[in-house]
Amino acid sequence: MGKDRLDEMQDEAFLDDPEAVDADDEEITDAAIEAEEVAALKAENGELKDRLLRALADVENIRKRGERDRRDAELYAATRFARDLLSVHDNFDRALDNITDELRDAAPGLIEGIELTQRDLLNVFEKHKIVRVEPAVGERFDPKQHQAMFEAPVPGTKAGDIIQVMNVGFMIADRLLRPAQVGVSAGSPTPPPASKE
């Protein structure tokens, strides 16, 4: 049997049974509908997966931010209180600086008590990561840690050298509580021009 005859027989079968043709059309439309539904479900699945990944990333960012805030709170919660205690430290320094030898001989227990109290205060500061910023004369002025109270020309110095420390500063962890108050050199004074006579 030739191929043409086979095609004719199939065409005749379709013409003899119109419902068979409708069933094939229904199968084609059902398959197309199913394909569209599958494509829509895949698109929705992709969108949901994307939203889930974004939500997970947001939760992770919130967790990291919360952890950072907790660490900051541990380190810096006492900042205001520590700042208030700096005046107590300054008063101890002034008291100890004004002790004379006669006073030390007259009341050694009192002087020792003041020194021990100041040491205890410094130990508590250290325990809470509060450290002194104590520049030395001759160091370079650092605006991040020092506050210039005055500037003066001083022989044998460069501009920006510390020439006097008036008050020590303090840091809590990596933040400045109070800058060290210093005097800064304006450089060596220039000699007056020689007079022409």
HUJOLIN-V857015 format. One record per backbone hydrogen bond with DSSP energy under -1.0 kcal/mol. CO is the residue of the C=O (numbers start at 0). NH is the residue of the N-H. If there is no record, write none. Layout:
CO_NH ; CO_NH
This chain:
1_5 ; 2_6 ; 3_7 ; 4_8 ; 5_9 ; 6_10 ; 7_11 ; 8_12 ; 9_13 ; 10_14 ; 11_15 ; 12_16 ; 17_21 ; 18_22 ; 19_23 ; 20_24 ; 21_25 ; 22_26 ; 23_27 ; 24_28 ; 25_29 ; 26_30 ; 27_31 ; 28_32 ; 29_33 ; 30_34 ; 31_35 ; 32_36 ; 33_37 ; 34_38 ; 35_39 ; 36_40 ; 37_41 ; 38_42 ; 39_43 ; 40_44 ; 41_45 ; 42_46 ; 43_47 ; 44_48 ; 45_49 ; 46_50 ; 47_51 ; 48_52 ; 49_53 ; 50_54 ; 51_55 ; 52_56 ; 53_57 ; 54_58 ; 55_59 ; 56_60 ; 57_61 ; 58_62 ; 59_63 ; 60_64 ; 61_65 ; 62_66 ; 63_67 ; 64_68 ; 65_69 ; 66_70 ; 67_71 ; 68_72 ; 69_73 ; 70_74 ; 71_75 ; 72_76 ; 75_78 ; 77_81 ; 78_82 ; 79_83 ; 80_84 ; 84_88 ; 85_89 ; 86_90 ; 87_91 ; 88_92 ; 89_93 ; 90_94 ; 91_95 ; 92_96 ; 93_97 ; 95_98 ; 99_103 ; 100_104 ; 101_105 ; 102_106 ; 106_110 ; 107_111 ; 108_112 ; 109_113 ; 110_114 ; 111_115 ; 112_116 ; 113_117 ; 114_118 ; 115_119 ; 116_120 ; 117_121 ; 118_122 ; 119_123 ; 120_124 ; 121_125 ; 122_126 ; 123_127 ; 124_129 ; 125_128 ; 128_172 ; 130_170 ; 132_168 ; 135_138 ; 138_161 ; 141_144 ; 141_145 ; 144_179 ; 146_181 ; 149_183 ; 151_185 ; 153_156 ; 157_160 ; 159_140 ; 160_184 ; 161_137 ; 163_182 ; 166_180 ; 168_132 ; 169_176 ; 169_177 ; 170_130 ; 171_174 ; 174_171 ; 177_169 ; 179_146 ; 180_165 ; 180_166 ; 181_148 ; 182_162 ; 182_163 ; 183_151 ; 184_159 ; 186_153
